């Protein structure tokens, strides 16, 4: 083929490509192609420009949407367009969507999705769309996509502009606004996620509990010590920082199950409105590193690790080590001292905790025992749970005297059974129903029930009367790990 023939072939091929692209653009839902729209906004062919991509954590999609809207308000101009092309578009990068070699993607209405912003609120978020705006005096095109697990896609932003520094600056500003205006700030969050809870990307929004101090029955002074360390430090953050004192703190509540550790935590949450709370329990403990990142960004923060012995068990029991334990220690050490972050941990088995938790200051600086209630506490508990019931104080006192070694959970179940038995019998609950329910719960047939309710003393199965085969604490008062029971103030 001579040069003149080759030139004709090249010209004819270019002509055919333009005809095909024009036909595709005309069929793109009656509107211009995405390439045409983006080219007009940028003032040049976007296919020759670099694309800067940033992954977004799925549960931050609402934050990023809020940040992009705020960015548009700051710079006073924005146009939002969608992309046509069916499911195929979800598998394409921004560059692929603009490359019309094999397929022409047209413009359409943008896709949206409702994402929760709290336990009782949500936000209409751009799920797939292109924002055309200006930043730093330059035109910019941003493809915004939320997570689409069914297509193997996570949330992301892709930025096209002539100046890469402008793209980097835009993403930095979006990150700052997303933290500043985050829907996570001041919320109670859980990584456990439930299909019945408002959740986004595996993070569920929970209602903040309302538990009054009088509903928490602990030995005298115990609740005040816990509140001082968790709540008062945050209240006095400015004065403490001015005096050169650290804010980060770790608190451990330990004792038999059913004695009120979780209720104490719920009271602390009700005492700290505006504080971001991350609750981790069970399988959600695997998210400790992510929780620490959230805590650093959303201060003041409270991270609650229930049954922390599940990840912080002494390495003597697992010579090969536990990865989650190392993540926990790293999270405790990784935050600066001036971070207003409290780690609040609970455990039923303090004797099995990893010693490294206590071997460095700042990991756990207050350990508080939540013991089995004594007779006075049992009276308080029974009166608390029976406050709306027609039961005499003499009957409640007699039950408290007899139910030695039981827990708060036991007391609550006792009142529930008395009410249930009376309802089944067809009469109002009375003292006789309380006595009968107590007799049943203390019987040999209910030994396992008492154990599950955390009762100890004469009702427990273990040789030490606490439901376990070993002692709760040694002579140092804390399972031999050397924690201070109530360390001096710093």
Secondary structure, DSSP 4 states (H G I P E B T S, - for coil): --HHHHHHHHHHHHHHHHHHHHHHHHHSTTS-BHHHHHHHHHTS-GGGS-EEEEEE-GGGHHHHHHHHHHHHHHHT-EEEEEE-SGGGGGG--HHHHH--SS---BEEPPEEEEEEEETTEEEEEEEEEEEEEEETTEEEEEEEE--BGGGTB-EEEEEE-S-HHHHHHHHHHHHHHHHHT-TTTT-EEESS--TTS-EETTEEEEPPP---GGG---STTHHHHHHIIIIIHHHTHHHHHHTT----EEEEEESSTTSSHHHHHHHHHHT-TT-EEEEE-GGGGGGHHHHHHHHHHS-SEEEEETTGGGTSB-TTT-TT--HHHHHHHHHHHHS-TT--EEEEEEES-GGGB-GGGTSSTTS--EEEE-----HHHHHHHHHHHTTTS---HHHHHHHHHH-TT--HHHHHHHHHHHHHHHHHHTS---HHHHHHHHHHHTSGGGHHHHHHTT--GGG-SSTTSSSSSS-S--TTSSTTS---SSPPP-
